[in-house]
Every structure is written in structure tokens, then in C-alpha cells.
Amino acid sequence: MSKIALVDDDRNILTSVAMTLEAEGFEVETYNDGQAALDAFNKKLPDMAVLDIKMPRMDGMDLLQRLRQKTQMPVIFLTSKDDEIDEVLGLRMGADDYVKKPFSQRLLVERIRTLLRRQDALKSDEAGTEAPETKVMDRGDLRMDPLRHAVSWKGKDVSLTVTEFLLLQALAQRPGFVKSRDQLMDVAYDDQVYVDDRTIDSHIKRLRKKMRMADGDFAAIETLYGIGYRYNEE
């Protein structure tokens, strides 16, 4: 049973998310500020943490920075702040994903499961049992390392959320082949999680924007209107 730490100063969120995760089979610990969480983590680390950014005593950014000094356990930021600068900063500091309030608890559960699966794959790699699908992938100027959640374009690092990483990986695995929105939904979300076409479009839009921060001429992801998306390897 994986142990999840929830750190948020909103007690309603702590209670409702904890109930959902426990119903999904997780063991849950809750903390209403960053310092209380850090004190507990110094004694024993959970398997992963879900952190709010704006909290009393110690905010999520400070807590993440201290955690990364001693552990690479998965971390998701859970925040109501609608600021892309905070998202990019959090990912560069070592967060694994970023979920904005208000959010679907089912989607949060799926992101948690995805990160835990990736953590298990990383442990397998360290044990010398790496699976083929976890190997580094090179596609022209693109380089993706699934185990380390690392992406670079023309040698420049690009910080992506788990969802963005999964979508880019699915497209780049077969350059020139079209992926429909339904196929991309299956890649990014569990079958029991419903999202509409606009959600995938929004993820692709943000993915392109981040890639263009590394290269203003990035155009490897092509939209085929009414059909889906295609990765073109130059």
C-alpha cells in the first residue's frame, strides 16, 4: 500500500481528497502547513507528496526545495494560483506534475498512479531490469528519458508535466503517423476518466508553448483539423 502525504491549509480539501485516496487503496497522511509536513518527513518519508504552494509557516516551493536535497520521491503541486511562471519554476525545482484548483479528484488519482508507476520503473532500472519502453528515445532534435522524466530539444532542457510528457512521447514514438484525440486521451488518462477534446487541445497548446521557449521555430507537432495530431521528425 503506497503512502501519500497531502499538504494543504484548506481542511476541506484535505478531508475530501484523503477520503478519495483511501477509497482507492492508498494510505494517507495530512498536514495543514509545510513545516509540519517537513518535520514528519524528516522522521519518515511517504511514497509521494501532493503539496499546495501557498501555505503558512513554509510554502510548497520551500518544502519542495528542502525535499529535493534528500529525496527524489514524486511530488505534485496542487494550487489555486493561475500563474504559468509558478508552474515552470516548480517543475524546474523538481516537481513532477502540477494540478490547478478546482480539480477533478479522479484525475488527481490518475496522476498519482502514473507517477508511482514511473517510480517503480525507475527502481527496476536501478536493479538492472529496465523495460524497453523506458529507454531513452531520440527523434531528430528531440531527446526523451522516460525514467528521469527529462526532455530536451536541440540540447536545451524543457520542463513538462506528466500529461505533457506522455502526449509528446506518444506522438514522437511514431513520427509521421496521426494520433486522434481519442488515442491521446487513452495515453494520458485512465479509461474510467472522461475528458473532452478541448482538454487534449489545451495540453497540446501548452506543450507547444513550452517547446517554443527552447526553440522559437519549433513546429514538429502538426495539427490535422478534425483528425488529430502528428509528430514530424525533421
C-alpha positions in Angstrom: 0.0 0.0 0.0 1.5 3.3 -1.1 1.6 6.1 1.4 0.6 9.6 0.1 1.2 12.8 2.0 -1.3 15.7 1.4 -0.1 19.1 2.5 -2.7 22.0 2.2 -4.0 24.6 4.5 -7.6 24.1 3.2 -9.0 21.5 5.6 -12.0 20.8 3.3 -9.6 19.7 0.5 -7.5 17.6 2.9 -10.6 15.8 4.1 -12.2 15.2 0.7 -9.0 14.2 -1.1 -7.9 11.9 1.7 -11.3 10.1 1.7 -11.0 9.6 -2.1 -7.4 8.3 -1.9 -8.2 6.0 1.0 -11.1 4.6 -1.0 -8.7 3.9 -3.9 -6.5 1.9 -1.5 -3.8 4.4 -0.5 -2.6 5.2 3.0 -2.9 8.9 3.5 -1.2 11.4 5.9 -2.4 15.0 6.0 -0.7 18.2 7.1 -2.0 21.8 7.0 1.3 23.6 6.6 4.7 23.0 5.1 6.7 23.0 8.3 4.5 20.3 9.9 5.0 18.2 6.8 8.8 18.7 6.8 9.0 17.7 10.5 7.2 14.5 9.7 9.2 13.8 6.5 12.5 14.2 8.5 11.4 11.2 10.5 9.9 9.0 7.7 9.3 9.8 4.1 6.0 8.9 2.3 6.0 7.3 -1.1 4.9 10.6 -2.7 3.5 14.1 -1.7 0.8 16.4 -3.0 1.7 19.9 -2.0 -0.2 23.2 -2.1 2.0 26.2 -2.9 0.6 29.0 -0.8 0.7 27.8 2.9 1.5 29.3 6.3 4.9 28.8 8.0 6.5 27.2 5.0 5.1 27.3 1.4 5.2 24.5 -1.1 8.2 25.8 -3.0 10.3 26.0 0.1 9.2 22.5 1.1 10.0 21.0 -2.3 13.4 22.6 -2.3 14.2 21.0 1.1 12.8 17.7 0.0 15.0 17.6 -3.2 18.1 17.9 -1.0 17.5 14.4 0.2 14.9 12.5 -1.9 13.6 12.2 -5.5 10.2 10.9 -4.4 7.3 12.0 -6.7 5.8 15.4 -5.9 2.6 17.0 -7.4 1.8 20.7 -6.8 -1.8 21.4 -6.0 -2.6 25.1 -6.2 -5.2 27.7 -7.0 -2.6 30.1 -8.4 -3.2 30.5 -12.1 0.4 31.6 -13.0 2.5 29.8 -15.6 5.7 31.2 -14.1 5.0 29.4 -10.9 4.3 26.2 -12.8 7.6 26.4 -14.8 9.5 27.3 -11.6 8.0 24.4 -9.7 8.9 21.9 -12.4 12.4 23.2 -12.7 12.8 22.9 -8.9 11.9 19.2 -9.3 8.1 18.9 -9.1 6.7 16.1 -11.2 3.3 17.5 -12.0 1.1 20.4 -11.4 -2.7 20.3 -10.9 -4.7 23.5 -10.6 -7.8 24.0 -8.3 -10.6 23.4 -8.8 -9.7 19.9 -10.0 -11.2 16.5 -10.6 -10.2 14.2 -7.8 -10.4 11.2 -10.3 -7.8 13.0 -12.5 -5.6 13.6 -9.4 -5.8 9.9 -8.6 -4.7 9.0 -12.1 -1.8 11.4 -12.0 -0.7 9.9 -8.6 -0.9 6.3 -10.1 1.1 7.4 -13.1 3.9 8.9 -11.0 4.0 5.8 -8.8 4.3 3.5 -11.8 7.1 5.7 -13.1 8.8 5.5 -9.7 8.5 1.7 -9.8 10.0 1.6 -13.3 13.0 3.7 -12.0 13.6 1.3 -9.2 13.5 -1.6 -11.7 16.1 0.2 -13.9 18.4 0.7 -10.9 18.0 -3.0 -10.2 19.1 -3.8 -13.8 15.7 -4.8 -15.1 15.0 -1.9 -17.4 12.0 -2.4 -19.8 12.3 -1.5 -23.4 9.6 1.2 -23.2 11.6 3.1 -20.6 14.7 3.6 -22.7 15.8 7.0 -23.9 14.2 8.0 -27.2 15.9 10.2 -29.7 13.8 11.7 -32.6 15.8 14.3 -34.5 16.4 17.3 -32.2 14.2 15.7 -29.5 15.5 13.6 -26.7 13.2 12.0 -24.1 14.2 10.0 -21.0 11.1 8.4 -19.5 12.6 7.2 -16.3 14.0 10.5 -15.4 11.2 12.5 -16.9 13.7 14.5 -18.8 13.1 16.2 -22.2 15.5 18.3 -24.3 15.2 19.9 -27.7 18.4 20.9 -29.5 20.2 20.3 -26.3 18.0 22.6 -24.2 16.0 21.2 -21.3 12.3 21.5 -21.4 10.2 21.2 -18.2 6.9 19.2 -18.9 4.2 17.9 -16.7 3.5 14.2 -16.7 0.5 14.7 -19.0 2.5 16.8 -21.5 5.4 14.2 -21.4 3.0 11.3 -22.1 1.4 13.1 -25.0 4.7 14.1 -26.6 6.1 10.6 -26.1 3.0 9.1 -27.8 3.3 11.4 -30.8 7.1 11.1 -31.2 7.2 7.3 -30.9 5.8 7.0 -34.5 6.8 10.1 -36.5 4.6 10.8 -39.4 1.6 8.8 -38.0 -1.5 10.6 -36.9 -2.8 10.2 -33.4 -6.5 11.0 -32.9 -7.7 12.9 -29.8 -9.3 9.7 -28.5 -6.0 7.8 -28.8 -4.2 10.6 -27.0 -6.8 10.6 -24.2 -6.1 6.9 -23.8 -2.4 7.6 -23.4 -2.8 10.4 -20.9 -5.8 9.2 -18.8 -7.2 6.1 -17.3 -10.2 4.5 -19.3 -12.5 5.5 -16.4 -11.6 9.1 -16.6 -13.6 11.2 -19.1 -12.1 14.3 -20.6 -13.3 16.2 -23.7 -11.4 17.1 -26.9 -10.7 20.6 -25.7 -8.7 19.2 -22.8 -6.3 17.4 -25.1 -6.1 20.6 -27.3 -5.2 22.7 -24.3 -2.5 20.3 -23.3 -1.0 20.3 -26.8 -1.2 24.1 -26.9 0.8 24.3 -23.6 3.2 21.7 -24.8 4.0 23.6 -28.0 4.4 26.8 -26.0 7.0 25.2 -23.7 8.9 23.7 -26.7 8.9 27.1 -28.4 10.5 28.5 -25.3 13.5 26.3 -26.2 13.2 27.0 -29.9 11.0 29.7 -31.3 10.9 27.8 -34.6 9.6 24.6 -33.1 7.0 23.1 -35.5 7.3 19.3 -35.0 3.8 18.9 -33.8 1.3 19.3 -36.6 -2.5 19.7 -36.2 -4.7 17.9 -38.6 -8.0 19.6 -38.2 -10.9 17.3 -37.4 -8.5 14.3 -37.2 -5.8 14.7 -34.6 -2.1 15.5 -34.3 1.2 14.2 -35.9 4.8 14.5 -34.9 7.1 15.3 -37.9 10.7 14.4 -37.5 13.0 16.7 -39.3 
